[in-house]
Amino acid sequence: MSESHILLSLGGIGAAALASQWLAWRLRLPAILFLLLCGILAGPLLGWLHPDALFGPLLFPLVSLAVALILFEGSLTLHLSEWREIGQVVRRMVTIGALATWSVITVATHYLLDFPWDLALLFGTLTLVTGPTVIAPMLRVMRPRASVGNILRWEGIVIDPIGALLAVVVFSFIISRSGSAPLGTFAAVIACGASFGAAGGFLFGLALRRHWLPEYLHNLGALACVLGIFIGSNQLVHESGLLAVTVMGMWLANMRGVEVKHILHFKENLSVLLISGLFILLAARLDLQALLALGPATLVLLAVIQLVARPLNVALSTFGSGLNWRERGLLAWIAPRGIVAAAVSAIFAERLQQQGYAQAQLLVPLTFLVIIGTVVLQSATARPLARLLGIAEPAARGFLIVGANPVARAIGKALHAQGSRVLLTDSNWDHIAAARMDGLPTYFGNPASQHADAHLDLTGIGQLLALSPSGEQNNLACTRFRPDFGKANLYSLANARELRLSEKHRSSAEHRGRALGLPALSYGQLAGMLARGAEVRSTTLTEAFGWADYQALHGERAVLLLAIEPRGWMHVASEPLSFSPAAGWTLLALIEPAAQ
C-alpha cells in the first residue's frame, strides 16, 4: 500500500469520525450508529477501506490497547458507595435481571445458530450491556417520566463495567479450556488479572494521594499505568490484561482520598477519539456474507433479545415495585446495545480464532447486528411509544441553571417553590454543597463536559439560565445547549465587561443567550442587591393591583425575573418584554427592601 493511499485512508477515517459525531450531536442520536454505518459503507460495501492492509500486524495490538483503555474508563464510573442510592429496581436489573438476560440470549444463540455453549455464553455477556453513550441521547429525544428516565440512565452507567468484567471472566474461562489444566489456567488468569489490577490501582492511587506526581502529569501517568498493567499482566499470564485494567479502574474509583474526576474527563475525551476510529475500522472488517449465510435465524435471535430477554429482565426487576404497567412496558422496550459490546467482541473474536474456534468469526457481525438493530428500532419508536403509553413528559418547562452561587441559588429556590423542575450545575463544591443544603437538585461538574453528556439528567428541562459570574462560561453553556433547547430558551446575565469591548473582541449574538431580567443586570449588581437584603418574591396581580401599580410600588428596587400565567406557563423576563402581565399572573422579582 502506497504512502498516499495510507494518508488518504487515515484522513478519511478522521473525516468520517468527525462527521458521525457531528450528525449524532445534531440529531441527538447515539454516535455509534453513524460510526458503524460509515465503516460498513467504506469497507464491505464500497471497498475503500481495508484495515488489515492499512495497519498490517499492528491492527490487533492497537485494538487491544484501545479496548483496554475503554474498559478502564468504564470501570472508573463504578462507585460502590452509590449502590444504595440507585434504587432497588436498578440493583435488580444489573443482577437478577442481567442474569436472566444472559441466560435467554445464551440458550437462544446455542439452539438458533448452533453455537457451542461456551461461545453462546460469551455472546450473551457481550450483548447484555447497554451503556450511557447510547441511552443518554435516546432519553433526550424520548423525554420519559423521571422515574423511568432515571432507571434507564443508572442501569446504563452501572451495567457498563459489570458487563465488561463478566465478559472478560467468561472469555478467560474459554481460553483456559484449551490448556492442559483448564481450571488451573482459569485460576491463574483470574488471580493474575485481579492482583495486577489491584496493585496498579493501589500504587497509582497512592501516588495521587501523596502528590508524588504533579497535576499536569496525572493524565499521562494514568495512561502509562493502564498500558503498563495491561501489557505486564498479559506477559505473565496470557489474556489476563483486560481483567487487570478493569479491576484497576474499579479500585481507583473506590479508593479513599483519591480524586479521579479529572482523569475520568481525560479518559472520556480519549475514549471519544478511540471509539470513533475503532468502530469505523471494525465495521470495515465485517464479513457480511458470513452473516447473511446464517439466514433468518439471526433476525429471530434479534427478536428474542428484544421481545423475550428484555421483558423478562424488567418483569423480574420491577416485581413488587411502585411502577405501573405503562412504565414497565417502556422499560421493557428500551435497551440499546453500545460501546462495550462492539469494542470487546472484536478482540475476543480474533483471540478465539487463533485458538481454533472457527465460529468465533461470527461474534463480531452478530454483535454489530444486535447493536444496529436495537439502536435503530428503539430510536425510531421510543418517543411515539412513550406518548402512546402516556408517560412522555409534556413540553419541557424546567430550568437548567449554570452556577450554584448565591444569585443562582436564590433564583433556583424561587422556581423550585413554584413547582418548576430546576437543576443547578457548578464546578465549585462549596456552592454545590450550599445548594444541596437548600434542597435543590445539583450536578457537580461542567455541564459542557463529556461526562455531563452521559450523566446530566435533562428530563423535564427545556430552558437554560446561565448565571455564572464568568461570561465565557455562560457563553459556552449557551452554545452547548442551543441544539437541545433552542435559541429562544437560552438566557444569561448581562456582562458589563463584554459590552465595553469592541465588536471584534465581543462574542457574537449566536453564542450568547438573551439578557435575563428587567432591567438586565450583571452578576455583580445582582449579588450586591442580595448583600443589601434583597429577596426573590412572588406577587400575584389582581384587577385592583395591576402591572402599572406593581412598577409604581417597587420602581428601581425590583428586577423582574419571570412571570407565570394563570394556566401555569412561565415566561422569562428579558428586554424588551415579550408578554404583558395581567390580572391572575404571578411575578417573580428580586426586590430590595425600601430605604428607611
C-alpha positions as CSV (number, residue, x, y, z in Angstrom):
1,M,0.0,0.0,0.0
2,S,1.5,3.4,-1.1
3,E,2.1,6.2,1.3
4,S,-0.5,8.4,-0.4
5,H,-3.1,5.7,0.0
6,I,-2.3,5.3,3.7
7,L,-2.6,9.0,4.3
8,L,-5.9,9.2,2.4
9,S,-7.3,6.3,4.4
10,L,-6.3,7.8,7.7
11,G,-7.6,11.2,6.7
12,G,-10.9,9.6,5.6
13,I,-11.3,7.8,8.9
14,G,-10.8,11.1,10.7
15,A,-13.3,12.9,8.5
16,A,-15.9,10.1,8.8
17,A,-15.5,10.1,12.6
18,L,-16.0,13.8,12.8
19,A,-19.0,13.7,10.5
20,S,-20.5,10.9,12.5
21,Q,-20.1,12.6,15.9
22,W,-21.5,15.9,14.4
23,L,-24.5,14.1,13.0
24,A,-25.1,12.4,16.3
25,W,-24.9,15.7,18.1
26,R,-27.3,17.5,15.7
27,L,-29.9,14.6,15.5
28,R,-29.5,13.7,19.2
29,L,-28.9,10.0,18.3
30,P,-26.2,7.6,19.5
31,A,-23.0,8.3,17.6
32,I,-22.2,4.6,17.4
33,L,-25.0,4.2,14.8
34,F,-23.3,6.6,12.3
35,L,-19.8,5.3,13.0
36,L,-20.8,1.7,12.2
37,L,-22.7,2.8,9.1
38,C,-19.7,4.7,7.9
39,G,-17.4,1.7,8.4
40,I,-19.8,-0.7,6.7
41,L,-20.2,1.7,3.7
42,A,-16.4,2.3,3.4
43,G,-15.4,-1.4,3.9
44,P,-17.7,-4.3,2.8
45,L,-19.9,-2.2,0.5
46,L,-17.6,0.1,-1.4
47,G,-14.2,-1.5,-0.7
48,W,-12.5,1.8,0.0
49,L,-11.1,0.9,3.4
50,H,-9.0,-2.3,4.2
51,P,-7.9,-2.2,7.8
52,D,-5.8,-5.3,7.7
53,A,-3.8,-4.0,4.7
54,L,-3.6,-0.5,6.2
55,F,-2.2,-1.5,9.6
56,G,-0.9,-5.0,9.0
57,P,0.3,-6.8,12.1
58,L,-0.2,-3.6,14.2
59,L,-4.0,-3.7,13.9
60,F,-5.0,-6.0,16.7
61,P,-2.3,-4.9,19.2
62,L,-3.7,-1.4,18.7
63,V,-7.3,-2.6,19.0
64,S,-6.3,-4.5,22.2
65,L,-4.8,-1.3,23.8
66,A,-7.9,0.7,22.7
67,V,-10.2,-1.8,24.3
68,A,-8.1,-1.8,27.5
69,L,-8.5,2.0,27.8
70,I,-12.2,1.8,27.1
71,L,-12.8,-0.8,29.8
72,F,-10.6,1.2,32.2
73,E,-12.6,4.4,31.6
74,G,-15.9,2.5,32.1
75,S,-14.8,0.9,35.3
76,L,-13.8,4.3,36.7
77,T,-17.5,5.1,37.0
78,L,-18.4,2.1,39.2
79,H,-18.6,3.6,42.7
80,L,-19.7,1.1,45.3
81,S,-20.9,3.9,47.6
82,E,-23.7,4.6,45.0
83,W,-25.0,1.1,45.2
84,R,-27.7,2.0,47.8
85,E,-28.6,5.2,46.0
86,I,-29.5,3.7,42.7
87,G,-32.7,2.1,44.0
88,Q,-34.0,-1.5,44.3
89,V,-35.2,-1.7,40.6
90,V,-31.8,-0.8,39.2
91,R,-30.0,-3.2,41.6
92,R,-32.2,-6.0,40.4
93,M,-31.8,-5.1,36.7
94,V,-28.0,-5.3,36.9
95,T,-28.0,-8.5,39.0
96,I,-31.0,-10.8,38.7
97,G,-32.3,-9.2,35.5
98,A,-28.8,-9.3,33.9
99,L,-28.5,-13.0,34.8
100,A,-32.0,-13.7,33.2
101,T,-31.0,-11.7,30.0
102,W,-27.7,-13.6,29.8
103,S,-29.5,-17.0,30.2
104,V,-32.1,-16.3,27.5
105,I,-29.5,-15.0,24.9
106,T,-27.2,-17.9,25.6
107,V,-29.9,-20.5,25.1
108,A,-31.3,-18.8,22.0
109,T,-27.8,-18.4,20.4
110,H,-27.0,-22.1,21.1
111,Y,-30.2,-23.5,19.5
112,L,-30.9,-21.0,16.8
113,L,-27.3,-20.6,15.4
114,D,-25.9,-23.9,16.6
115,F,-23.1,-22.2,18.6
116,P,-21.2,-24.3,21.1
117,W,-22.2,-23.5,24.7
118,D,-19.0,-21.6,25.6
119,L,-19.3,-19.2,22.6
120,A,-23.0,-18.8,23.3
121,L,-22.2,-17.9,26.9
122,L,-19.7,-15.3,25.7
123,F,-22.1,-13.8,23.2
124,G,-24.7,-13.5,26.0
125,T,-22.3,-11.4,28.1
126,L,-21.3,-9.2,25.2
127,T,-25.0,-8.3,24.4
128,L,-26.4,-7.8,27.8
129,V,-24.7,-4.4,28.3
130,T,-26.5,-1.1,27.3
131,G,-24.2,1.8,28.3
132,P,-24.7,5.5,28.9
133,T,-23.4,6.6,25.5
134,V,-26.5,5.1,23.8
135,I,-29.0,5.6,26.5
136,A,-28.4,9.4,27.1
137,P,-29.2,10.6,23.5
138,M,-32.3,8.5,23.4
139,L,-33.6,9.8,26.7
140,R,-33.2,13.4,25.4
141,V,-35.5,12.6,22.5
142,M,-37.9,10.3,24.3
143,R,-38.3,12.5,27.4
144,P,-40.0,9.9,29.7
145,R,-41.1,10.5,33.2
146,A,-38.3,11.0,35.7
147,S,-39.0,7.6,37.3
148,V,-38.3,5.7,34.0
149,G,-35.6,8.0,32.8
150,N,-33.5,7.7,36.0
151,I,-33.8,3.9,36.0
152,L,-32.6,3.6,32.3
153,R,-29.8,6.1,32.9
154,W,-28.5,4.4,36.1
155,E,-28.8,1.0,34.5
156,G,-26.6,2.0,31.6
157,I,-24.0,3.5,34.0
158,V,-23.8,0.6,36.4
159,I,-24.1,-2.3,33.9
160,D,-21.3,-1.0,31.7
161,P,-18.4,-2.0,33.9
162,I,-20.2,-5.1,35.4
163,G,-20.9,-6.5,31.9
164,A,-17.4,-5.8,30.8
165,L,-16.0,-7.6,33.8
166,L,-18.3,-10.6,33.3
167,A,-17.3,-10.8,29.6
168,V,-13.6,-10.8,30.5
169,V,-14.1,-13.6,33.0
170,V,-16.1,-15.8,30.6
171,F,-13.5,-15.2,27.9
172,S,-10.7,-16.1,30.3
173,F,-12.6,-19.3,31.1
174,I,-13.0,-20.3,27.4
175,I,-9.3,-19.6,26.7
176,S,-8.2,-21.6,29.7
177,R,-10.1,-24.7,28.4
178,S,-7.7,-25.1,25.6
179,G,-4.8,-25.6,28.1
180,S,-3.7,-28.8,29.6
181,A,-5.1,-27.8,33.0
182,P,-8.3,-25.7,32.4
183,L,-9.2,-24.9,36.0
184,G,-5.6,-24.1,36.8
185,T,-5.2,-21.8,33.8
186,F,-8.5,-20.1,34.5
187,A,-7.5,-19.6,38.2
188,A,-4.2,-18.2,37.0
189,V,-5.9,-15.7,34.7
190,I,-8.2,-14.5,37.4
191,A,-5.5,-14.3,40.1
192,C,-3.0,-12.5,37.9
193,G,-5.5,-10.1,36.5
194,A,-7.0,-9.3,39.9
195,S,-3.7,-8.9,41.6
196,F,-2.1,-6.8,38.9
197,G,-5.2,-4.6,38.7
198,A,-5.4,-4.2,42.5
199,A,-1.7,-3.5,42.8
200,G,-1.7,-1.0,39.9
201,G,-4.8,0.8,41.2
202,F,-3.4,1.0,44.8
203,L,0.0,2.2,43.8
204,F,-1.2,4.8,41.3
205,G,-3.9,5.9,43.8
206,L,-1.2,6.2,46.4
207,A,0.9,8.4,44.0
208,L,-2.1,10.7,43.5
209,R,-3.0,10.9,47.2
210,R,0.6,11.7,48.3
211,H,1.2,14.1,45.4
212,W,4.2,12.1,44.0
213,L,3.1,13.3,40.5
214,P,2.5,17.0,39.6
215,E,-1.1,17.6,38.5
216,Y,-0.2,18.1,34.8
217,L,1.3,14.6,34.7
218,H,-1.8,12.8,36.2
219,N,-3.4,12.1,32.9
220,L,-0.2,10.9,31.3
221,G,0.6,8.9,34.4
222,A,-2.8,7.2,34.3
223,L,-2.4,6.4,30.6
224,A,1.1,4.9,31.1
225,C,0.0,2.9,34.1
226,V,-3.0,1.4,32.4
227,L,-0.9,0.3,29.4
228,G,1.8,-0.9,31.6
229,I,-0.5,-3.0,33.8
230,F,-2.3,-4.4,30.7
231,I,1.0,-5.4,29.0
232,G,2.7,-6.7,32.1
233,S,-0.3,-8.9,33.1
234,N,-0.6,-10.3,29.6
235,Q,3.1,-11.1,29.6
236,L,2.9,-13.0,32.8
237,V,-0.4,-14.9,32.1
238,H,-1.8,-14.7,28.6
239,E,-5.2,-12.9,28.3
240,S,-5.3,-11.5,31.8
241,G,-4.7,-7.9,30.9
242,L,-8.3,-6.8,30.2
243,L,-9.3,-8.1,33.6
244,A,-6.4,-6.3,35.2
245,V,-7.3,-2.9,33.8
246,T,-10.9,-3.3,34.7
247,V,-10.0,-4.1,38.3
248,M,-7.6,-1.2,38.4
249,G,-10.3,1.2,37.4
250,M,-12.7,-0.1,40.0
251,W,-10.0,0.1,42.7
252,L,-9.2,3.7,41.8
253,A,-12.8,4.7,41.7
254,N,-13.4,3.4,45.2
255,M,-10.1,4.3,46.9
256,R,-10.5,6.8,49.7
257,G,-8.8,10.2,49.4
258,V,-8.2,9.8,45.7
259,E,-9.9,12.2,43.2
260,V,-10.2,10.7,39.8
261,K,-12.7,13.1,38.1
262,H,-10.0,15.0,36.2
263,I,-8.6,11.6,35.0
264,L,-12.0,10.4,34.0
265,H,-12.6,13.5,32.0
266,F,-9.4,13.0,30.1
267,K,-10.2,9.3,29.5
268,E,-13.7,10.3,28.3
269,N,-12.2,12.6,25.7
270,L,-9.6,9.9,24.7
271,S,-12.4,7.3,24.5
272,V,-14.3,9.5,22.0
273,L,-11.2,9.5,19.8
274,L,-10.5,5.8,20.2
275,I,-14.2,4.7,19.8
276,S,-14.7,6.9,16.7
277,G,-11.7,5.4,14.9
278,L,-12.1,1.9,16.3
279,F,-15.7,1.4,15.3
280,I,-15.1,2.5,11.7
281,L,-12.2,0.1,11.4
282,L,-14.0,-2.8,13.0
283,A,-17.1,-2.2,10.9
284,A,-15.0,-2.1,7.8
285,R,-13.8,-5.6,8.6
286,L,-17.3,-7.1,8.9
287,D,-17.9,-10.3,6.9
288,L,-21.4,-9.6,5.6
289,Q,-21.5,-12.7,3.5
290,A,-20.9,-14.9,6.6
291,L,-23.7,-13.1,8.4
292,L,-26.1,-13.4,5.5
293,A,-25.3,-17.1,5.2
294,L,-26.8,-17.7,8.7
295,G,-30.2,-16.8,7.2
296,P,-33.3,-15.6,9.0
297,A,-32.1,-17.2,12.3
298,T,-30.2,-14.0,13.1
299,L,-33.4,-12.0,12.9
300,V,-35.2,-14.5,15.1
301,L,-32.3,-14.1,17.6
302,L,-32.7,-10.3,17.5
303,A,-36.4,-10.7,18.1
304,V,-35.7,-13.0,21.1
305,I,-33.3,-10.4,22.6
306,Q,-35.9,-7.6,22.1
307,L,-39.2,-9.4,22.9
308,V,-38.2,-12.1,25.4
309,A,-34.9,-11.3,27.2
310,R,-35.6,-7.6,27.9
311,P,-39.2,-8.0,29.1
312,L,-38.2,-10.9,31.3
313,N,-35.4,-8.8,32.9
314,V,-37.9,-5.9,33.6
315,A,-40.6,-8.3,34.9
316,L,-38.2,-9.8,37.4
317,S,-36.6,-6.5,38.4
318,T,-39.9,-4.5,38.9
319,F,-41.9,-7.1,40.7
320,G,-43.4,-5.5,43.8
321,S,-42.2,-2.0,42.8
322,G,-44.4,1.1,42.6
323,L,-44.1,1.3,38.8
324,N,-47.3,0.9,36.8
325,W,-47.7,-1.3,33.7
326,R,-47.1,1.6,31.3
327,E,-43.7,2.4,32.9
328,R,-42.8,-1.2,32.9
329,G,-43.8,-1.5,29.3
330,L,-41.5,1.3,28.2
331,L,-38.6,-0.1,30.3
332,A,-39.2,-3.5,28.6
333,W,-38.7,-1.9,25.2
334,I,-35.7,0.3,25.7
335,A,-32.3,-1.5,25.9
336,P,-30.0,-0.4,23.1
337,R,-26.5,-2.1,23.0
338,G,-23.4,0.0,22.5
339,I,-19.7,0.6,23.1
340,V,-18.6,-2.2,25.3
341,A,-20.3,-4.9,23.1
342,A,-18.7,-3.6,19.9
343,A,-15.3,-2.9,21.2
344,V,-14.8,-6.1,23.2
345,S,-16.3,-8.5,20.6
346,A,-13.6,-7.8,18.0
347,I,-10.6,-8.5,20.2
348,F,-12.3,-11.6,21.7
349,A,-13.2,-13.0,18.2
350,E,-9.6,-12.6,17.0
351,R,-8.2,-14.4,20.0
352,L,-10.6,-17.2,19.8
353,Q,-10.0,-17.8,16.1
354,Q,-6.3,-18.2,17.0
355,Q,-7.3,-20.8,19.5
356,G,-9.2,-22.8,16.8
357,Y,-12.8,-21.6,17.4
358,A,-14.0,-21.3,13.8
359,Q,-17.4,-19.9,14.6
360,A,-15.8,-17.1,16.6
361,Q,-15.6,-15.1,13.4
362,L,-19.3,-14.6,13.6
363,L,-19.2,-12.9,17.0
364,V,-18.4,-9.5,15.6
365,P,-21.1,-9.4,12.8
366,L,-23.7,-10.8,15.2
367,T,-22.8,-8.3,17.9
368,F,-23.0,-5.4,15.3
369,L,-26.3,-6.7,14.1
370,V,-27.7,-6.6,17.6
371,I,-26.3,-3.0,18.1
372,I,-27.7,-1.7,14.8
373,G,-31.0,-3.5,15.3
374,T,-31.6,-2.3,18.8
375,V,-30.4,1.3,18.2
376,V,-32.3,1.8,15.0
377,L,-35.5,0.2,16.2
378,Q,-35.6,1.8,19.6
379,S,-34.5,5.3,18.4
380,A,-37.3,5.3,15.9
381,T,-40.1,4.1,18.2
382,A,-39.1,5.3,21.7
383,R,-40.8,8.7,21.6
384,P,-44.0,7.6,19.9
385,L,-44.3,4.7,22.3
386,A,-43.7,6.9,25.3
387,R,-46.5,9.2,24.1
388,L,-48.8,6.3,23.3
389,L,-48.3,4.9,26.9
390,G,-48.9,8.4,28.3
391,I,-45.6,8.6,30.2
392,A,-43.8,11.1,27.9
393,E,-43.1,14.4,29.6
394,P,-45.1,17.4,28.2
395,A,-43.3,20.4,26.8
396,A,-40.2,20.7,28.9
397,R,-40.7,23.7,31.2
398,G,-37.9,23.1,33.8
399,F,-34.7,25.1,34.1
400,L,-31.0,24.1,33.8
401,I,-29.2,26.7,35.9
402,V,-25.4,27.2,35.2
403,G,-24.0,28.2,38.5
404,A,-24.8,27.4,42.2
405,N,-23.6,30.7,43.5
406,P,-25.8,32.9,45.8
407,V,-27.6,34.5,42.9
408,A,-28.3,31.1,41.2
409,R,-29.5,29.6,44.5
410,A,-31.9,32.5,45.2
411,I,-33.5,32.2,41.8
412,G,-33.4,28.4,41.9
413,K,-35.2,28.3,45.3
414,A,-37.9,30.6,44.0
415,L,-38.5,28.5,40.9
416,H,-38.5,25.3,42.9
417,A,-41.1,26.8,45.3
418,Q,-43.3,27.4,42.3
419,G,-43.2,23.7,41.4
420,S,-40.8,24.0,38.5
421,R,-38.1,21.5,37.9
422,V,-34.6,23.0,38.4
423,L,-31.1,21.6,38.1
424,L,-28.1,23.6,39.3
425,T,-24.6,22.9,37.9
426,D,-21.3,24.1,39.2
427,S,-17.7,23.0,39.5
428,N,-17.3,24.7,42.9
429,W,-18.0,22.2,45.6
430,D,-18.8,24.8,48.2
431,H,-21.6,26.2,46.0
432,I,-22.9,22.7,45.3
433,A,-23.0,21.9,49.0
434,A,-24.9,25.0,49.8
435,A,-27.4,24.3,47.1
436,R,-28.0,20.8,48.4
437,M,-28.5,22.2,51.9
438,D,-31.3,24.3,50.3
439,G,-32.9,21.1,48.9
440,L,-32.0,21.9,45.3
441,P,-31.1,19.2,42.7
442,T,-27.5,19.6,41.6
443,Y,-24.8,18.3,39.2
444,F,-21.2,18.7,40.4
445,G,-19.2,19.4,37.2
446,N,-19.1,21.3,33.9
447,P,-22.4,21.0,32.1
448,A,-20.5,21.1,28.8
449,S,-18.2,18.1,29.6
450,Q,-18.4,14.7,28.0
451,H,-19.3,13.3,31.4
452,A,-22.4,15.6,31.5
453,D,-23.5,14.4,28.1
454,A,-23.9,10.9,29.6
455,H,-24.9,11.7,33.1
456,L,-26.8,15.0,33.1
457,D,-30.5,14.3,33.6
458,L,-32.4,16.8,31.5
459,T,-35.8,15.1,31.9
460,G,-38.5,17.8,32.0
461,I,-35.9,20.6,31.4
462,G,-36.2,22.9,28.4
463,Q,-34.7,26.3,29.3
464,L,-31.3,27.5,30.3
465,L,-30.4,30.2,32.8
466,A,-26.7,30.9,32.6
467,L,-26.0,32.6,36.0
468,S,-22.2,32.1,36.4
469,P,-20.1,35.2,37.2
470,S,-17.9,34.1,34.2
471,G,-19.2,35.5,30.9
472,E,-17.2,32.9,29.0
473,Q,-18.7,30.0,30.9
474,N,-22.2,31.4,30.3
475,N,-21.5,31.7,26.5
476,L,-20.1,28.2,26.4
477,A,-23.2,26.8,28.1
478,C,-25.5,28.7,25.7
479,T,-23.5,27.3,22.7
480,R,-23.6,23.8,24.1
481,F,-27.4,23.7,24.8
482,R,-28.7,25.6,21.9
483,P,-29.4,22.4,19.9
484,D,-31.2,20.9,22.9
485,F,-33.3,23.9,24.0
486,G,-33.4,26.3,21.0
487,K,-32.1,29.8,20.9
488,A,-35.3,31.3,22.3
489,N,-34.9,29.4,25.5
490,L,-31.4,30.5,26.4
491,Y,-30.9,33.3,29.0
492,S,-27.8,34.6,30.6
493,L,-26.7,37.5,32.8
494,A,-25.7,40.8,31.3
495,N,-21.9,41.1,31.1
496,A,-20.8,44.7,31.6
497,R,-17.2,43.9,30.7
498,E,-18.2,42.4,27.4
499,L,-20.4,45.3,26.5
500,R,-17.4,47.6,26.7
501,L,-15.5,45.6,24.2
502,S,-15.4,46.4,20.5
503,E,-17.2,44.1,18.1
504,K,-14.2,42.2,17.1
505,H,-13.5,41.2,20.7
506,R,-17.1,40.5,21.7
507,S,-18.8,37.1,21.5
508,S,-21.4,37.1,18.7
509,A,-25.1,37.0,19.4
510,E,-25.1,33.4,18.1
511,H,-23.1,32.3,21.2
512,R,-24.9,34.4,23.8
513,G,-28.3,33.9,25.5
514,R,-30.9,36.6,25.8
515,A,-30.2,39.0,28.7
516,L,-32.0,37.9,31.8
517,G,-34.1,40.3,33.8
518,L,-35.9,43.6,33.5
519,P,-33.7,45.6,33.8
520,A,-30.8,43.3,32.7
521,L,-28.2,43.5,35.4
522,S,-24.8,41.8,35.7
523,Y,-23.8,39.2,38.3
524,G,-22.1,41.7,40.4
525,Q,-25.1,44.0,40.5
526,L,-27.5,41.2,41.5
527,A,-25.1,39.9,44.1
528,G,-24.8,43.4,45.5
529,M,-28.6,43.6,45.8
530,L,-28.7,40.3,47.7
531,A,-25.9,41.6,50.0
532,R,-28.1,44.6,50.8
533,G,-31.0,42.3,51.8
534,A,-32.9,41.8,48.6
535,E,-35.1,38.7,48.2
536,V,-36.8,36.9,45.3
537,R,-40.5,37.5,46.0
538,S,-43.7,36.3,44.2
539,T,-46.6,38.7,43.7
540,T,-49.9,37.8,42.1
541,L,-51.6,40.7,40.1
542,T,-55.3,41.4,40.5
543,E,-57.8,43.7,38.9
544,A,-57.1,46.3,41.7
545,F,-53.4,45.9,41.6
546,G,-52.1,45.6,38.1
547,W,-48.8,45.7,36.3
548,A,-48.6,49.5,36.4
549,D,-49.3,49.6,40.1
550,Y,-46.6,46.9,40.6
551,Q,-44.0,49.1,38.8
552,A,-45.0,52.2,40.6
553,L,-44.7,50.5,44.0
554,H,-41.3,48.9,43.6
555,G,-39.7,51.2,41.0
556,E,-36.0,50.6,40.5
557,R,-35.8,48.4,43.6
558,A,-37.2,45.4,41.7
559,V,-35.6,43.3,38.9
560,L,-38.4,41.3,37.2
561,L,-37.2,37.7,36.6
562,L,-40.2,35.6,35.5
563,A,-43.9,35.9,35.0
564,I,-46.3,32.9,35.4
565,E,-49.6,32.8,33.6
566,P,-52.8,31.6,35.4
567,R,-52.6,28.3,33.3
568,G,-49.0,27.7,34.6
569,W,-46.9,28.8,31.6
570,M,-43.7,30.5,32.6
571,H,-42.2,33.5,30.8
572,V,-38.6,34.6,31.4
573,A,-38.3,38.4,31.6
574,S,-35.9,39.9,29.0
575,E,-35.7,43.3,27.4
576,P,-37.9,44.1,25.6
577,L,-40.7,42.2,27.4
578,S,-42.4,39.7,25.1
579,F,-45.5,39.5,27.3
580,S,-48.0,41.8,29.1
581,P,-48.7,40.7,32.7
582,A,-52.4,40.9,33.6
583,A,-54.7,40.0,36.5
584,G,-54.0,36.5,37.7
585,W,-50.4,36.5,36.6
586,T,-47.7,35.8,39.3
587,L,-44.5,37.8,39.0
588,L,-41.1,36.7,40.4
589,A,-38.7,39.5,41.1
590,L,-35.6,40.3,43.1
591,I,-36.7,43.2,45.3
592,E,-34.5,45.3,47.6
593,P,-36.1,46.5,50.9
594,A,-37.3,50.1,50.9
595,A,-34.9,52.7,52.2
596,Q,-35.6,53.7,55.8
